[in-house]
Amino acid sequence: MAQITKEMTIGEILRTNPNVAPILMEAGMHCLGCPSAQAESLEEAAMVHGMDINDLMAKIEAL
């Protein structure tokens, strides 16, 4: 499986591994299909939602 990075957009991440969706939803990112999800990097989205990107990446990598 392709590696997921914090520089990828949420849309790219979901196309790479749809199993990441529940992690993002649990983290408060409920609008996975909205335009921002297609343009914002995971790191940018984490910052907007007040999350620590390293914690989020650890959960994603644990899949």
Contacts in CASP RR format, 6 or more apart in sequence:
PFRMAT RR
TARGET T0000
AUTHOR 0000-0000-0000
METHOD contacts of the structure
MODEL  1
MAQITKEMTIGEILRTNPNVAPILMEAGMHCLGCPSAQAESLEEAAMVHG
MDINDLMAKIEAL
1 16 0 8 1.000
1 17 0 8 1.000
2 16 0 8 1.000
2 17 0 8 1.000
4 13 0 8 1.000
4 16 0 8 1.000
4 17 0 8 1.000
4 20 0 8 1.000
4 42 0 8 1.000
4 57 0 8 1.000
4 60 0 8 1.000
4 61 0 8 1.000
5 42 0 8 1.000
6 41 0 8 1.000
6 42 0 8 1.000
6 43 0 8 1.000
6 46 0 8 1.000
6 53 0 8 1.000
6 57 0 8 1.000
7 41 0 8 1.000
7 42 0 8 1.000
7 43 0 8 1.000
8 16 0 8 1.000
8 41 0 8 1.000
8 42 0 8 1.000
9 37 0 8 1.000
9 38 0 8 1.000
9 39 0 8 1.000
9 40 0 8 1.000
9 41 0 8 1.000
9 42 0 8 1.000
10 24 0 8 1.000
10 29 0 8 1.000
10 32 0 8 1.000
10 33 0 8 1.000
10 37 0 8 1.000
10 38 0 8 1.000
10 40 0 8 1.000
10 42 0 8 1.000
10 45 0 8 1.000
11 32 0 8 1.000
11 33 0 8 1.000
11 37 0 8 1.000
11 38 0 8 1.000
13 20 0 8 1.000
13 24 0 8 1.000
13 42 0 8 1.000
13 60 0 8 1.000
14 20 0 8 1.000
14 21 0 8 1.000
14 32 0 8 1.000
14 37 0 8 1.000
17 63 0 8 1.000
19 63 0 8 1.000
20 60 0 8 1.000
20 63 0 8 1.000
21 32 0 8 1.000
23 56 0 8 1.000
23 59 0 8 1.000
23 60 0 8 1.000
23 63 0 8 1.000
24 32 0 8 1.000
25 32 0 8 1.000
27 46 0 8 1.000
27 49 0 8 1.000
27 51 0 8 1.000
27 56 0 8 1.000
27 59 0 8 1.000
28 49 0 8 1.000
29 37 0 8 1.000
29 45 0 8 1.000
29 49 0 8 1.000
31 37 0 8 1.000
36 45 0 8 1.000
37 45 0 8 1.000
40 48 0 8 1.000
42 53 0 8 1.000
42 56 0 8 1.000
42 57 0 8 1.000
43 53 0 8 1.000
46 52 0 8 1.000
46 53 0 8 1.000
46 56 0 8 1.000
47 53 0 8 1.000
END
